[in-house]
Amino acid sequence: MVSPPSVPLPIDAAHILLVEDDDGMRVLVTRILSESGFRVTGCRSGAEMWSFLPDLAVDLVLLDVMLPGASGFDLLRALRAKGSVPVIMLSARNEEADRVLGLELGADDYVAKPFGRPELLARIRAVLRRAAIAPTPAAAVRPEALTFAGWRLDLRSRALTDPEGAGIDLSGAEHDLLLVFLEHPGRVLGREQILEMSRGRLAAPSDRSVDTLVSRLRRKLEPPEGGTPVIKTVRGSGYMLAARVERA
């Protein structure tokens, strides 16, 4: 029996990894993308980018040129040596030589700062459309679900089922927060990181709103009496998903 082909997720549901060391710019771009329906993970350097990549299913990388340590061009070379994830370079330097170098190294586009919201979104969608019609290696096929501690989150329907198979209602904010934890299992996430990743869903972003949202999610993931909590509090640091995550 032949299985039906997978239906690709909408372009605006894509997961974007933003590598930008300027805190103000990273927060601004994260907000723009989140409000447009994209999922965003932000980081400040190449070192942080490499620490995130093994755990993330990334559809596109927005890569600043001027970064601490390895430059955006150096990181682009390394990304191209490892795979073909779409990359858009961001830079305040708009010299033709820089644009040509980025494109020759394999960037899919090059956007000069300052840029407008419509231009950035249009360029991202154009690159994602081109990537969607390109041949995809079998190993790079997007997972349909994430499982953890007996739970299952369907990435297409956004449905969560508990270990007994019962459906659990999640608000949009709770779903997005759970997804943040599932994409960073075993990693302590501070409130600031959670705010950046969930900014599009939090009506009044603050440390208190993060704590409240985490508490609501934890109550829904409450283990049987004596069981190990799925989301742990790391005193003075933040929260961590204490479960192995598998892609299905």
Secondary structure as UniProt FT lines:
FT   HELIX           11..13
FT   STRAND          15..19
FT   HELIX           23..35
FT   TURN            36..37
FT   STRAND          39..43
FT   HELIX           46..52
FT   HELIX           53..55
FT   STRAND          60..64
FT   HELIX           72..82
FT   STRAND          87..91
FT   HELIX           96..104
FT   TURN            105..106
FT   STRAND          109..112
FT   HELIX           117..133
FT   HELIX           138..140
FT   STRAND          145..148
FT   TURN            149..150
FT   STRAND          151..154
FT   TURN            155..157
FT   STRAND          160..161
FT   TURN            163..164
FT   STRAND          167..168
FT   HELIX           172..182
FT   TURN            185..186
FT   HELIX           191..198
FT   TURN            199..201
FT   HELIX           207..220
FT   TURN            225..226
FT   STRAND          231..234
FT   TURN            235..237
FT   STRAND          238..241
FT   STRAND          245..247
//
